[in-house]
Each structure stands twice: as C-alpha cells, then as structure tokens.
C-alpha cells in the first residue's frame, strides 16, 4: 500500500498518478493556496479556492519508519511506500509583538480571518514585499478601500523576480494608493501600529506575508532537513529511509534549494509517485511562470522573461484551470 501524508498540491498530484493510494490529512478539502489572497480580499467566494475530496481526516500522526506503519488517531496504516507532502509554514518574524498582533496568510482559515477583520478597520500594514505581500496589499486597497502600507526590508519589491516585475509592482501599488516603504524593517508590532526603523506606522490590522519554511513536524519525524524541509535525493527519496519520498514545499535537495511554488510541487508529487511505483526519474525543479494580479493589472515572469497584459492574464488563468483540473480530478467533488 502507498500512503500519502498531506493533501496539498504535491499530495494530490501524486494521487492523480495512483488513485488507490491512501491520503491522510488534517483537512477534508484541498486549498488552491495561490488564490487565497483573492478570497482574503473579497474578490472571489469560498468555492473558488477550496475543493472537497476523499481523504482520511486525522488530528495527529506518528510514523514508525522501522516497522513501516503510520500511527494516527484513526488507527494504524501500514505502508510499502510513503510519500510525505506536508507543504510549508510561514515563519513569523522574531519581532516583538508579531505573534500577538500580526495575522499570517498561509491557509484558507487565515484568509477567512483577514477577510472578516479587514471590514472592521481603516489602517492595514502588510509586512513582506514578495509576491504574496504585493498582491495582498494592492488588492486590499482596491477591494476594501482601506489605507494600506507595505513594509519591505529589501531595497526592491519581488527580489527573486526580474527587475521589470519589481518596478511594475511598485508603480502599480503606488498608483492605486498603497504606501510602499522599501528598506524598512519592522521592529515591533503593536495593537494599533507597527514600529519600524523609519518611524511608527498606524495599523489596526497587521499581516505578515513572507518567510516560508518547512513544517516543524519534519524535525519531529527525525528526518535530515534544512529549515524544516526534509532532504531528498534527485529521485525524491528520503536520504534517511529508502521507502519514503518527499515532495512539495516540505522537501529539498542537500546540494541546492527547490523553489517553493505550486507548479514545482505538482511536478514533484507526480515524480515522487512514479518513483514509488518503480520508476527512476530524476527531478529537475523548474518554475514555469510567476504571475501577479493587482486589480486588472497582470504582470510577472515567464521563465527569465518579463510579461504583462493579455499574455500574463492568460498565463494566470491557465494556472488556475491547471490546478483545478489536473490534480486528482477523479476525486475532487
């Protein structure tokens, strides 16, 4: 029997290759995480971002790698091969007050909380100038009409993308009225403000939108890891256990980083399952496209090239369709 831990992009793409596998997850629904920002900002409804599917819902899990059995509150699950696809977690900054006063945007529940809270406030601060922070700041401003400040520690937005994308993001955000603060570090989060190295910014709702890491449960499992991401070989097999594979944001290589993104996770899940079934496919991580939407503006990177307008909009739409139809279409309901 093949057991899959986790029902995110990697887990369900793995399942699409072998529908007889058993999926164990804390939730009974799959979240299209790249689009929870749209839900948080009120652009789309719940049905747009979550899809219910058939998983064994568990509250706790403890693998016994020696005896090849998974212990859970729903009983024991023996396995021949195990795929660990447990996604990522947000690493809240070690900033005074962050854990008490800052929300994160990692799960559907986080997005739902933001969607509810933003209707009660006038001043919002988003910490983090990556893709999540940029889209969140811009669309909160446009959809909710609140005052939004985006705090970015680096000297440009979208530091892992092309400079054209960075410049476009700043231009669009400022045009819609977002206060963009570059080279600004959050030093303390208070109930009604954020203290930075450039002064204090009013904030009734502070959202942390960056700092991804692997889930800490990887450490509890005893896997060799980097930043809580289990280390796998080029065939996505755990370096610690020969019948265990890792895929998605919770896994990476020892001699290089695997990007944390939905498209990479989908391909990892498929490759891991193929290898669990007997193939020997080496995984090569490639990000196809990173497209942002702020209102009606679409832009981003296609490989190493900058794109915007109709092409970027098409790519964003195709990514959504791909996510909803390619990942285990036979079990999503």
N, C-alpha and C positions, 0 to 999 in steps of 0.2 A: 504494500500500500504506500502511496505517496501522500504526505501531509504537507500542507502549505500553511505557514503561520503568517497571517496578515492578508487583508483583502483590499489593498490599495492597487495602484497601477501595476506594480510588479506581480503581486499575488494573483490578480485576476487575469493578467495577460498570460501568466504561467498556466492558469487553469484552462484558458482557451485552447492550449495545446494538449491538454489531457483532462477532460471534464470529469473523469472518475476520481480525481484527487479530492481529498477532504480539506476544506478550508476552515481554519479556526481563527476567529476574530472577536474583538470586544464589541463590535457593532454588527448590525444586521443590514447595513447599507454601505454602498460604495460612494465615496465623495470625489467629485471631479474638482480636486483641490485648486487647479489653476483658475477656476471660475468662482471660488468662494468670495473673492473680492467683489464681484458683480452682485452677489447676494447681499453681502455686508452693506453695500452702498445703495441697495434698493432697486437695482436695475432689473433683476430677474427674481423669479419665485423659487421656492424650495425644489420643485420638480426639475428645475434646470441643472441643479448641482448635486443631487443625490439620487441614487438608484438602488432599490432594494434587491437583494439576491439571497441565494440559499447558502448560508454559512452556519457553522456550529458556533453559537454565541457563547463565549466564555468570559469569565471575570478574572481568572488567573491561570498562569501556565508555568510549568516547570519541566524542561526537557531532561531526560536521562539518556545521555548520548552513548553510554556504555551498553545499556540494555535496549537502546533504540525504541524508547517509549516516551510519549508526551503525557505528563500528568496535568490534569485540569480539574476545575470544579464540576465538569460534565463527564468525568471519567477518564479512563486511560485510552490513548490512541497509539497503537504500535505502528511503526513505520519501517519501510525498506529504504526509502529516501525521504529526506526532509528539506523543504525549501523555506528559508527564513526571509520574509519580505515585510519587515516591520516599519518601513518608512523612516521619517525624520522627526525631530522635535525642534522647537525653537529654543534657543539658548538665551534666556532673558539676561540682559547685561548686568554686570555686577555694579549697578548704580544704586545708590541709596534710594529707597522708596519704590524701586521698579516692581518688585514682587507684590507690593501692597497697592499700588495705584496705576500700574500700566496693564492694559489688556494685550493679548497676543492675537495673531491671526494664523492659526495652524490648522484648525479643524472647523467643521461645519458649525459646531457648537460655539466656537469663538466668533465666527462670522455672525451668527444669530445674536450673540450678546452685543456686538458692535452695532448691528442693525437696530437693536432696541435702544441702546444707550445714546446713540447719536441724535435721536429725536428729542432728547431732553437737554441738550447743551448748545452753546454758541461757539465755544473755542475748542479746537482739536489740535493736538500735536501728534504727528507721525514721526517716529524715530527710525531712521534707516532709509537710505536712498537707492536701494536696489529696485528690481522690477516690482516687487510687491509693494514697497513703500510709495513708489512713483504712481502706480495705478490707483492705489488706495487713496492717496492724498488728492489726486486730481478728480477722481470720481465722487469722493465725498463732497468736495467743494461744489461740483456741478449738480449732483443729485440732491444734496441735502442743504445746500446754501449756508453751511457753517463756515466760520473762519478757520482756515487750515494752515498750519506751519509745518513744513517738512524739514527735519533736522538731519543733516548728513555729515558724518565725521570726515569723510574724504573730500578732496578738492573738486570732485565732479560727481554727478549722478551716474547710476548704472556703470560702475567702474569695471565690470567684467565684459562690457559690451563695447561696440565701436564708439569712437568719439562723436560720430554723427548722431548716433542714438542718444548719447549723453546730452549733446547740445539741443537736440529736438525736444527731449524730455523737459529740460529746464525752460525752454522757450514756451512750450505748451502750458506747463504748470503756471508760469508767471502770467501768461495771457488769460488764464481762467481765474486768476486771483489767489493762487497759493503763494504763501511767503516761503521762499526757498532759502535755507540757511546752510551754506556749504562751509566746510572746515569748522564745524560747530560740534562740540561734544556735550552730550547730556551728562550732567554731573549729579543731579538729584531730581527725582520725580516726587512732586507733592500732590496733594488732593486737588489743587486748583492752579497749578503752574509746573513748569519744568525749568530747572536752573541749569544754565549752560555756561560755557566759558566766555560767551558773548552777552551774558545777561539773562534775566528771567523772562520766560515766555508764558503768557496766560494759557491755561489748559484745564478744561473741565473733563476732558476725555483724552487720555494719552494711550497711544497704540504703538507697540513695538513690532516692527516689520522687518526683522532680519536675524542674522546669527543662527544659521541652521547647523544642527549636529545630528549624530545618530541617536537612537533611543538608548537610554541608560540600561535597559534590560539586557542589552548585548553584553555589558560588563557582568551582569548577574549570571548570564549563561556561561561565563568563563571563556568567551572567545577572545582570541588575539584581536585587538582593534586599534583604530586611530580615530580619536574624537568620537568614541562610541559607535563607530562603523566597523563591522566585522571585516576582517581581512580575508579575501578570497583570491584564488589563483585565476589565471586567464580563462579557465573554463567555469569560473564562478563557484568552484568547490571550496569549502572552508579549508584553511590551512591546518585546522585542528582536528577535523573529523571528516573522513573520506566520503561518508554517505550524506553529508549535509552541504547544502548550497545556499548562497546568499544572493539576493537580487534587490534592486531598487536603492533608495537613499540610505538604507542601513548597511550597505556593503561597499567596499572599495578595494583597490589594489594596494599591495605593500609598497610598490615602487612608483606609485603615481595616483592621482586623485581621479575618481569617477564623478562626473558632474551630477549634481542633484537636480533632476528635472523629470517631468512626466514622460517625455519621449524616450529618454535614456532608460528610465525604469521599465517602460513597456518592452523595450528590446531586451533588457536584462532578464525579465521574467520569462520571456519566450525561450531565450538561450539557456537559462538555468534548467527549465523543464525538459528541453530537448536533451541536454546532457544527463539529467537524472534518468531519462529513458534509455540512455545508452550511447548517445552521440558524443563527439569530442569537438565541439565547436568553440573556438576561441572568441571571446567577446572583445569587440573594439568600440569603446564609447564614443559616440558622435552625436552632438547636438545639431538637430536639423535647423530649427528656427526658434527665435525668441521674439515674439511679437507682443507689443503693449497696445492697450486701448485706453485713451482718455477722452471720454465723450465720443465724438465722431471722428477723432484723430487716431489713425492706426499707423504704427511705425515699429521698427526693430531691426533685428539682424537675421539674415538668411545665410547660414554659414558665417563667412567673414565679411559679407557684404551688407550694406545698409539698404533697407527697403522702407517704403512708406506708401500711403494712399491705397488704391484699389488692390494692388498685389499684397500688401500687408494685411488688408482686411480679408482677402481671400484665404491667405495662409492661416489667419486666426480662426476663421470659420471652419476650414478643413481640419484643423487640430481638434476642434470641439466634436465634429462629426466622427473623426477617427477615434477619439476617446470613448464616445458613446456606443459605437457600433463594433469596433474591433476587439475590445476587451470582453471576453466571455459573453458574446451576445446571446448564447442559448440559455444563460442562467439569470440575466438581468430581467427584472419584471417591472 
